[in-house]
Amino acid sequence: MLSWLMALTLPSSLSAGIIFSATSCSLGLIDFCKMIYILQNNVFNFPTIDQQVNEMEILASVSDIFKEHVNDFSFSLEKYNIYRPSELGLSGDDSNLILFKGEPATGVNIVFSDESKNCRVFVGEKTTGVGFLISIVASDCIIYIGDRCSFKKGSIVVCGTGDTVIVGNDVTTMPGNQWTTGRHSLVSGKMIVIGDDCMFASSVTIRASDGHPVFMPDTGKQINEPRNPIIIEPHCWIGERAIILKNVNLGACSIVAAGAVVTKSAPKFSLMAGVPASKKSLNGAVWSRSQREKDKEKSLMWHQKYGDVNNA
């Protein structure tokens, strides 16, 4: 099983950091995680020139993995104050690290299990929560939360070795959201990516794996392991009690209706509704957080950036 943060160290001489960038991810999950593993090792373990030359051929084809979804995405350590759990009065092994931009975020509770080792939690500037839980129950995991996020009571649970959750800037939730990478998938390095300015209503569920194996009795082969990360692109509105399941890529500026169960990907500017959800085009419309002019102007900015992509 791939564990792509296994060798992460934090030398004091490292100040430039690294920046990932992203467009829609068409890679399989294993190839995607191999790329991240290689990129992480290039920066933090200082490989030889020969290793870099060989690996850059792989990196060249996947150089835009995050940037389109999370503005200014960066692991640049100079931006963060770095704490071990014991320094914050938290339980968990001190090989885990919590990194805050500025002061530690209020209302965001971080819990490491006894099994969690060498995990990293990045929390951006002006991000706050109200009884929001980040729970990590495996090793070599990473959670990245951007700036100015606001979380009501809910949870992010990272369950598998090398699993990752990336949350962009200006993401907001109402109470009851539960996002998890899931257990028993046979795949390490599962991933959830949520782009900038996404809005989640109450009781939204995101699951990067099914949670229990489904297998063929004659061969024992599991047939429901995840193949791709969940990616929710920027400025998506996820309605109350919606469920987003493994392998889904939801295009930017889309809306998921209340109670929808999303099992398939959708292009930008889509409306997803039903069980299972089917997609329709928004026909050029774009949603806004409110009637306020500043919110409408921001929505128009997203519309201008992504255009009305009508593939429905």
C-alpha distance (Angstrom), angle and dihedral (degrees) to the residues before:
residue distance angle dihedral
M1 . . .
L2 3.77 . .
S3 3.80 116.5 .
W4 3.79 104.6 -177.9
L5 3.79 100.2 -178.6
M6 3.79 96.0 46.7
A7 3.78 96.1 111.4
L8 3.81 100.3 37.3
T9 3.79 112.9 140.5
L10 3.77 130.0 173.5
P11 3.80 110.0 -137.2
S12 3.79 114.5 -171.9
S13 3.80 90.0 -131.2
L14 3.80 91.3 64.5
S15 3.80 107.7 97.4
A16 3.80 106.0 136.5
G17 3.81 93.6 65.5
I18 3.78 123.2 -176.3
I19 3.76 135.0 -80.9
F20 3.79 123.5 -149.0
S21 3.78 120.1 -161.5
A22 3.77 131.8 -163.6
T23 3.75 149.1 -157.3
S24 3.80 124.6 166.1
C25 3.78 107.2 -41.4
S26 3.78 112.7 -126.2
L27 3.81 94.3 167.2
G28 3.76 122.9 109.9
L29 3.79 112.7 -107.8
I30 3.79 95.0 -107.9
D31 3.83 93.6 49.8
F32 3.81 89.5 45.9
C33 3.80 91.9 53.6
K34 3.80 92.2 45.5
M35 3.80 88.2 56.1
I36 3.80 92.3 51.6
Y37 3.80 90.6 46.0
I38 3.80 91.4 52.5
L39 3.79 93.3 45.6
Q40 3.79 92.1 48.8
N41 3.80 91.5 50.2
N42 3.79 92.2 47.4
V43 3.80 90.5 58.6
F44 3.76 106.0 32.6
N45 3.81 103.2 33.0
F46 3.80 99.1 40.0
P47 3.84 99.2 -135.8
T48 3.76 123.6 -160.0
I49 3.81 121.9 -82.7
D50 3.81 90.3 -107.1
Q51 3.80 90.9 54.9
Q52 3.78 91.2 49.1
V53 3.80 93.1 50.6
N54 3.80 92.4 50.9
E55 3.78 94.1 45.6
M56 3.81 97.1 44.4
E57 3.81 88.7 68.9
I58 3.79 87.2 64.5
L59 3.79 93.9 42.4
A60 3.82 93.6 50.6
S61 3.80 92.6 68.2
V62 3.81 94.1 50.1
S63 3.81 102.2 36.2
D64 3.83 94.1 125.3
I65 3.79 102.2 56.3
F66 3.82 101.1 127.3
K67 3.79 114.0 6.7
E68 3.80 97.9 85.7
H69 3.79 90.7 53.8
V70 3.81 103.9 38.9
N71 3.78 118.2 36.3
D72 3.82 114.0 -136.3
F73 3.80 91.6 2.8
S74 3.79 106.2 -179.8
F75 3.78 143.1 152.1
S76 3.81 89.6 -155.1
L77 3.78 101.6 150.3
E78 3.79 94.3 -155.0
K79 3.81 87.9 72.3
Y80 3.79 94.4 59.8
N81 3.78 142.1 67.6
I82 3.81 105.8 -135.3
Y83 3.81 124.0 -143.8
R84 3.76 136.3 177.0
P85 3.83 115.4 -139.4
S86 3.80 93.2 -107.0
E87 3.81 90.6 55.8
L88 3.81 89.6 60.0
G89 3.80 95.5 42.0
L90 3.80 91.4 -106.7
S91 3.78 128.3 139.5
G92 3.78 119.9 -119.4
D93 3.76 140.0 80.3
D94 3.81 115.8 -55.0
S95 3.81 91.4 -128.6
N96 3.82 83.2 80.3
L97 3.80 117.2 84.1
I98 3.81 134.5 -157.0
L99 3.80 116.0 -156.8
F100 3.81 121.7 -164.9
K101 3.76 130.3 -176.2
G102 3.78 99.2 -132.7
E103 3.79 118.6 -26.7
P104 3.82 121.5 2.0
A105 3.80 111.7 -82.0
T106 3.80 116.7 -102.1
G107 3.79 121.1 -126.5
V108 3.83 94.4 15.9
N109 3.80 109.7 114.5
I110 3.81 116.5 -160.9
V111 3.81 119.1 -161.2
F112 3.80 126.5 -176.8
S113 3.80 119.2 -166.2
D114 3.80 121.4 -134.0
E115 3.81 88.0 -102.5
S116 3.82 94.8 54.2
K117 3.79 114.3 106.5
N118 3.81 132.9 166.0
C119 3.82 95.7 5.3
R120 3.81 125.1 152.0
V121 3.81 127.9 -148.6
F122 3.82 116.2 -170.7
V123 3.83 116.9 -169.3
G124 3.79 121.2 -173.9
E125 3.77 133.2 -135.6
K126 3.82 119.9 -72.5
T127 3.80 91.9 6.4
T128 3.81 113.4 145.5
G129 3.77 139.9 174.3
V130 3.79 142.1 -166.4
G131 3.79 107.7 -139.1
F132 3.80 91.5 -31.5
L133 3.83 115.3 162.8
I134 3.79 129.1 -150.1
S135 3.81 107.9 -169.8
I136 3.80 123.4 -175.9
V137 3.78 116.9 -172.1
A138 3.83 101.0 169.6
S139 3.80 139.4 49.7
D140 3.82 134.1 -96.7
C141 3.81 92.9 24.3
I142 3.77 129.7 144.6
I143 3.79 133.6 -155.7
Y144 3.78 119.4 -172.6
I145 3.81 120.8 -173.3
G146 3.79 120.2 -177.5
D147 3.78 132.8 -140.4
R148 3.81 128.4 -62.8
C149 3.79 96.1 11.2
S150 3.80 120.1 155.7
F151 3.80 120.4 -156.7
K152 3.78 126.5 -173.9
K153 3.81 121.2 -160.0
G154 3.81 108.5 -45.4
S155 3.77 141.0 94.5
I156 3.77 150.3 -106.7
V157 3.80 110.8 -153.5
V158 3.80 119.8 -171.2
C159 3.78 109.9 -164.5
G160 3.81 112.1 168.9
T161 3.79 136.7 62.9
G162 3.79 110.7 -86.9
D163 3.81 93.9 5.2
T164 3.80 118.0 155.0
V165 3.80 138.1 -160.0
I166 3.81 118.6 -168.2
V167 3.82 118.5 -171.0
G168 3.80 120.3 -175.7
N169 3.78 132.3 -142.0
D170 3.83 125.1 -66.0
V171 3.81 94.0 15.1
T172 3.81 114.6 156.1
T173 3.79 134.6 -169.2
M174 3.78 137.7 -170.8
P175 3.83 119.0 -142.1
G176 3.78 123.6 -64.6
N177 3.80 102.1 36.1
Q178 3.81 113.6 149.8
W179 3.78 118.5 -171.8
T180 3.80 119.7 177.7
T181 3.78 140.3 165.4
G182 3.82 88.6 -145.3
R183 3.79 136.0 -140.5
H184 3.82 138.0 -96.9
S185 3.79 95.9 30.8
L186 3.85 100.6 130.7
V187 3.84 85.8 -130.8
S188 3.78 126.4 99.5
G189 3.78 120.8 -161.1
K190 3.81 96.7 44.8
M191 3.78 112.7 172.7
I192 3.80 143.9 -157.0
V193 3.81 118.3 -168.8
I194 3.82 120.4 -171.8
G195 3.79 116.8 -174.2
D196 3.78 130.7 -140.4
D197 3.81 123.4 -64.7
C198 3.80 97.4 11.4
M199 3.81 116.8 156.7
F200 3.79 122.3 -149.9
A201 3.79 122.5 -165.3
S202 3.82 122.2 -152.2
S203 3.80 124.5 -52.0
V204 3.79 99.7 6.8
T205 3.80 115.6 166.2
I206 3.81 124.6 -154.0
R207 3.81 118.2 -176.1
A208 3.81 122.1 -179.9
S209 3.81 90.8 -168.1
D210 3.80 136.2 20.9
G211 3.80 95.3 -108.6
H212 3.81 96.3 -131.5
P213 3.82 130.0 55.6
V214 3.79 124.1 -109.4
F215 3.81 111.3 -162.2
M216 3.79 143.3 170.3
P217 3.82 111.4 -102.1
D218 3.81 95.2 -143.5
T219 3.82 97.3 50.0
G220 3.78 104.4 19.2
K221 3.82 88.6 -131.1
Q222 3.79 113.7 152.7
I223 3.79 111.4 -129.9
N224 3.80 103.0 -174.1
E225 3.80 105.1 60.2
P226 3.83 114.8 134.0
R227 3.81 117.3 -100.6
N228 3.82 103.3 -173.1
P229 3.81 138.6 24.3
I230 3.78 120.4 -98.2
I231 3.80 106.2 -109.5
I232 3.80 122.2 -173.6
E233 3.78 106.1 -174.1
P234 3.83 123.6 -143.4
H235 3.81 125.3 -62.7
C236 3.80 98.5 17.6
W237 3.80 121.7 153.0
I238 3.81 113.2 -146.8
G239 3.79 113.5 -163.5
E240 3.79 129.9 -136.9
R241 3.83 116.6 -67.2
A242 3.80 92.5 2.0
I243 3.82 117.1 153.2
I244 3.80 123.3 -149.9
L245 3.80 115.2 -166.5
K246 3.80 137.1 -163.2
N247 3.82 124.7 -54.6
V248 3.83 94.4 17.3
N249 3.82 121.4 143.2
L250 3.81 109.3 -170.3
G251 3.80 112.6 -163.3
A252 3.79 123.0 -125.7
C253 3.82 121.0 -83.2
S254 3.80 92.3 20.0
I255 3.80 129.4 141.5
V256 3.81 126.6 -141.4
A257 3.79 111.7 -157.7
A258 3.80 123.4 -129.7
G259 3.79 112.2 -79.9
A260 3.81 95.1 10.2
V261 3.81 119.5 147.5
V262 3.79 107.3 -147.8
T263 3.81 113.3 -157.0
K264 3.82 100.8 152.4
S265 3.79 135.0 51.9
A266 3.79 123.1 -102.0
P267 3.83 134.6 -161.2
K268 3.77 125.5 -113.8
F269 3.82 117.8 -68.6
S270 3.81 93.9 25.9
L271 3.79 131.6 148.9
M272 3.80 111.5 -144.3
A273 3.79 116.6 -163.9
G274 3.79 138.9 155.8
V275 3.81 139.6 33.3
P276 2.93 105.7 -48.2
A277 3.79 91.6 16.6
S278 3.78 120.2 -117.2
K279 3.79 123.0 -161.5
K280 3.78 131.4 -119.2
S281 3.79 129.9 175.0
L282 3.78 120.5 -105.4
N283 3.83 86.4 -139.6
G284 3.77 95.4 -133.1
A285 3.81 97.5 -41.7
V286 3.79 122.8 130.0
W287 3.80 127.0 -163.3
S288 3.82 127.4 -127.0
R289 3.79 132.0 -156.9
S290 3.82 91.5 -127.4
Q291 3.80 145.5 -19.7
R292 3.80 90.7 -87.8
E293 3.77 114.1 119.6
K294 3.81 93.7 -128.3
D295 3.82 90.3 55.9
K296 3.80 92.1 47.9
E297 3.80 90.6 48.1
K298 3.78 89.9 52.7
S299 3.80 90.6 50.2
L300 3.79 90.2 51.4
M301 3.79 88.7 51.9
W302 3.79 90.0 57.1
H303 3.80 90.8 45.7
Q304 3.78 90.3 52.4
K305 3.79 92.2 47.8
Y306 3.79 96.9 50.5
G307 3.80 103.0 24.6
D308 3.78 123.3 -150.6
V309 3.80 100.8 -58.7
N310 3.79 103.9 -171.9
N311 3.76 109.4 -172.3
A312 3.78 96.2 139.3
